[in-house]
Amino acid sequence: LLIPPKDTIYWCTNFQLPKINDTAHILKISPYIQKGNEGLVHHIFVYSCVSNDDVADGSYDCDSKNMPLAIRRCQRASVLASWAIGGEDITFPANVGMPFGGTSGTTLALMEVHYDNPNLTPGLRDSSGMKFYYTHQKREHDLGILTIGRSTFGYMYIPERQPIWQVAGYCSKSCTQDNLPPSGINVFVGLLHTHLTGREIAVKQYRDDVEIGTLVSNPHYDFNYQSFTYLKRIKKILPGDQLTLLCTYNSENRANYTMGGRSARQEMCLAFLFYYPKQEMALCMSNIANHNFQNLTQSLKQQNSKVLGNKVKEVISIENNAKPLQYCVGKHHKLLQPALPMEIMDFVRTKTNLDDTSAGILAHSFSNVLVIVTTLIAYFIVD
């Protein structure tokens, strides 16, 4: 693949998985990063697709209108595999496998590769992808991946020159109440994700409005080493539990504010929870509606300003008082909540960025191998 000379590009490749009569289980997933391109490839996601259309294999700029609608709907819904810069292999527990093929597993997939090319270097080529190790001997449980956090579809401001700044994202208890089985789900590993200013990430778990502990965390997050965080023991999420993802950033070296977005120089706040048994719920996220930031955004635009300055307190007020919107969906963004948009009415709010200090504003919380590459080359090895 010839990489367009753009600062940030998301490249999408869709493909049919091997034809298998019965459902197989993926046991292990490994990144395949082309030598010399370690700094170019930011992350790779593979999404499970559901389509009744006869979709041919193809490769597109993810933002292109030429990408078929059936493929576009796969993006950011049901994650089949995930990798970010500095990450390694993931091997699933002996009783767990990710289903594909047959009638109950994924047969069509979309691979999304984020390329980071801030120098706009032309002529770069890449054939990175993912390796899937699988077996026809099915395991006891099907594996699922639940994505939680703060959606970048709404505004997210990180002020300039802040030693500590926190952002919260919510997976509401109404979403887990309606979409998890009575026995709950079992989480065994997490992949935590921000961009360059991220310093710490933690998933807090609440039951009956009381914090019961940290589900998974990385107190020393490093953008260049985004490895999987394996839990020392399996932890259970029950119906009615609330999950709060708290991301901590350091923007001391930035003269301008940072927005949420897809570029590595923008920010994200996401966690991917690997669990079993697999459920329909794929995303459980929140955002703050754009209208809450309308006056602030207009003021910054009128002043042609990239600095928040004394408007920082306005951002803090919005973050701590606006009612977040929930986004609870399954494959193909199938809505698993009564309406869209929908406010999260009953939740434990994490108050952020409340303490003023001489150093800035600090934040405290209350409360069988398949190799897929962008050139559409695939190799299959079955035990």
N, C-alpha and C positions, 0 to 999 in steps of 0.2 A: 504494500500500500504506500503510495506517495502522499506524505502528510502535507496538507495545505499550510502555507506560511502564515498562520494565525496565532495569536497569543494563547487562545484556548479553543480547542475543538473537541467535540464529542463525535466519535465515529461509530456507526451502528452496522453490524453484520448479522443477518438472520440466516438460519440454517436448520435443516431437518436433522434430528438425532438418528442414530442407527435404527433400522427397522427391526424391532424385537416383538415376537408374538406375545410373550408374557412380560410383565413388568420386571425390570432389572433394578438393582440397587447400586448407586454410586457409593464407594467406600472412602475415597480420598480425592482431594482436589489440589492441584499444584499450579503455580503460576509458570508461564513460559514467557520470559521477557528477553527479547532479542538483545544479544550482547552489544553493548555500546549505547543502548537506548534506555538505560536505567533511569536517567534524569528526564527523559521525554515522556515515558508512560506513567501517568499519575495514578490512575486506578482502572480496574476492569470489573464490570458487573456483567453477569449472565442472567437473563430473565427468562422465566418460563412463560410461554405463550399459549393462548387458547384461541384457535381460529378454525372456523368452518370453511374458510376460503382455501383454495389451492394456491398457496403462496410459494413462489419460486425463491431459491436462495438469492440473496442480494447484499450489496454493500453501499452505504449511503452516509452522507453527512447527517447526523441525527436531527439537525435543525432544518433539513431540506424538506420541501413540500412534496418531493418526489417519492419519499418513503411511504409505502402503502399504509393505509390507515390501520389495517389489521396488525401490522408490525409496530406502528407507533404506539398502539395501546399497550404493548408489552412493557414499555419503559417505566421504570420505577414502581412497578407493581410487585409481582411475586418473584423474589430473588432466588435464583438457582445456585449462584456462586458469586463470591465477592473477594476482591483482592485490592490492596492499596500499597503504595510505595513503601518498600522495606519489609513487606509481609512475606510469609513463608507458606509451606504446605499446611493443609488441615486434614487430619485423619479422624474419622468418626468413631464413636464407641462401638464395641463388638456387636451390640444388639441393635444398632441404628444404621439405616442407609437412606440415601436420597433417591426416591423413585423416579424412574424415567422409562419411557416406552410402554408398550401394551395399551391397556385401556385406562389405567389409573395413574400413569406417570406422564411426564413431559415428553412430547414428541417434536415440538417446534420451539426453538429458542432464539433469543436475541442477545448478542454480545455487544456491550457498549464500552468503548475504550476512550478514556479522557487523556488527551495529549496536551502537555504543557510546554509551549514554545514561546517564552516571553521575548526572545531575541528575534522572532519572526524569521528564523533560518529557513531558507528554501531548500528543496531537494532532499529532505529527510524521508527515509523509507523505513517501514516497520512491518514485522510479521509476528508480533507478540500475541499471546492468547492464553488459554487455560488447558490443563490436562485433567481429564476425568478418569479415575480408575473405577471400574465397575465389575460386578459379578451377577450371574444369573441365579445364584443362591440367595434368595430373599432373606433379609434379617427380620427380627421381631417387630421393629417399629419403623415407620416412615418419618424422615426428618423434615422439619420445616424451618424457615428463617422469617423472623418477625422484625420489621424495620420500625424503629421508634425515633422520636426526636422533634426538632423544630423545622418545619417546612420552610424552604427558601422561596416559596411562592408568595409569601407575605414579606413585608419589610423587616429587616433586622439590622440595627445600627450598632457598631462597636466604635465608641469614640476614640479619637486620637490620644496618644500619650497616657494611656492607662496601664498601670502595673498589674492590676487585676480587674477584669470585667467578666460578669457571668450572664449567661443566657439559659433560660429554661424551656424545655419542650415537654409536653404532657401526652401520655397514653391514658385516656380517661377510663374510669372504672365502669362507665356505661358500655364502653366498647368491649372490655374484657368480660363483663357480666353477660352480654348478649352473644358472645362469640367463642367462649372457651367452654370445654366440657366440665362437669361437676368436679372431676378429679384433677383438673388443671393441666398445665403443660410443664415439662421438665427442661430447664435451661442448663446447658453444660459448657457453652463457650460464647464469647461475645467479640465482635469487631467494632471498635470505637473509632469515630471519624470526625475530625475537624480539618481545617487547612493550616496555614503557616503560623497564625497567631495563637493556636490552641496550645494549652499547657496542662490541662487536667480535665478528665471526663469521668462522670459517675452516674450510674443508674440507681436512683433511690426507689424503694418499693414501699407502698402504703397498703394497709389492710384495715378496713373499718376506720379510715381517716387517721390511722396511727402509723408512723414510720416503723417498719419492722426490720429495716436494715438496708445495706447496699447490695444490690444484685450483682453488679460487676463494676469495676472502676479501674482507672489508670491515673494515679496521682503524678506521674512523670511522663506525660504524653509527649511524644516527639514525632513531628510530621514525617520525618524521614525513616521512621521505624514503626510502621503501623501493623504490628503483629497481632495475632489472635490472643485473647486473654482467656485462658482455660480456668474454669472455676475449680476450686479445691474439692468441692462437693456439688452435686446436682442440686439446683434450687428450683422451687416450684412457684409458678404464677397461677393463682386461683381466679375464678370468676369474681368480678367486683374489685380486684386489686387495681390500684393506680400505680403507674410507673412515671417517674419524673427524671428526665435526662438533663443533667446540669453540666454545661460546658463552660470552662474558665479560660479566658484569653489574656494575652499580654500584648498591648499595642504601644508600648513605650517608644519603640523605634519608628513609629509611623506618624508622619506629620499631618496626615489626613484621616478622616474617619473611614472605617471599613464597612461595606455592606455585605449582607448575606447574598450568596450566589454561587455559580458553578465554577468560576475561575479560581485557580489556586491562590490568587491575591484577594479574592473575596472569602467569605467564611461559610462554614456549615456546622451543624450540630446534630449528629446522627449516631445511632447504635444499631447494629445488626445482631440479633439474638438467635443463636442456633439451639433448637429445642426438639423435643418429641413428646407425644405423637403429633404429626402434622395436622394443622387446622386450616380452615378456609381463610381466616384473617391473615393478611400479608403486611399491611401498613397500619400503624396506630400512632398518629402524629398530631401536632397542633401548629397553629400559626396565629398571629395577630392581624386582623383585617387591616388592609391598607388605609382605610378611611381614618383610622385612629392616628395615623402619621401624616395626614393630609396637610395640616397647617405647617408642621415642621418642614415637610418636603417642599412645599411652596416657598417658604421663607428662605430655605437654602438655595433654591433655584433662582429666586429673585436677586439674592445677594451673590450669586455665582460662587458659592462658598463650598469648599470641601472640608471645612473645619466646623465641628459642632460648638466648640467653645462653651459659652454660658448656656447653651441649649441642652447640655448633657442632662440636667435635672428634668427637662421635659421628656427626654427618652426614658429616664428612670420611672417617671410617673406613669407613662403609657405602659411600660413593661409590667408594672406592679398593680395597675388598676383596670386596664382593658380586659374584657372577657375573651379568653382565647377561643378559637374555633377548632373543632376536632375534625380529623380526617381518618375515618375508620373504613378500610376497604379490603377487598380480596383480589384475586387475579383479575387482570384487565381493568383494574380500578372499579370493580363491582362494588357498589355502595352497600355497606353493612351498617348503616345508621339511617334514621328516619328521614333526614333531609340534608341538603347541602346548599348553603353553609349551615352549620349548626353550632351554637355556642356550647361550651362545656359549663354546665350550670352548677354541678356539685363536685368540687375537687379541693384538694389541699394545695394552696398556692405557695410556691417558693418565692419569697421576697428577695430581690437581688439588688446589689449596688446601692445600699442605703447609707453606709458610713462614709462621711467626708473626713479625709485626712490631708495633711500637708503634702503627702506624696501623690495624692490623686483620690479617686473614688474607689473604695474597696467594696467587695461584695461578700455577703454572707448569706447562707441558706438558713431559713427557719424550718423549721419544722422537721485385564481388561482395561486399555487406556484409550480414552477419546481425547485427541489433541485438536483444539479448535484455534485457528489463527485467522488474522484479518485477510489473508490471501485466499481463504476458503479451502485450505488444504487440511485434510483430516486423516488421522491414522487410527486404526482400531485394533486392539489386542485383547483377546478374551482368554482367561485362564481355562 
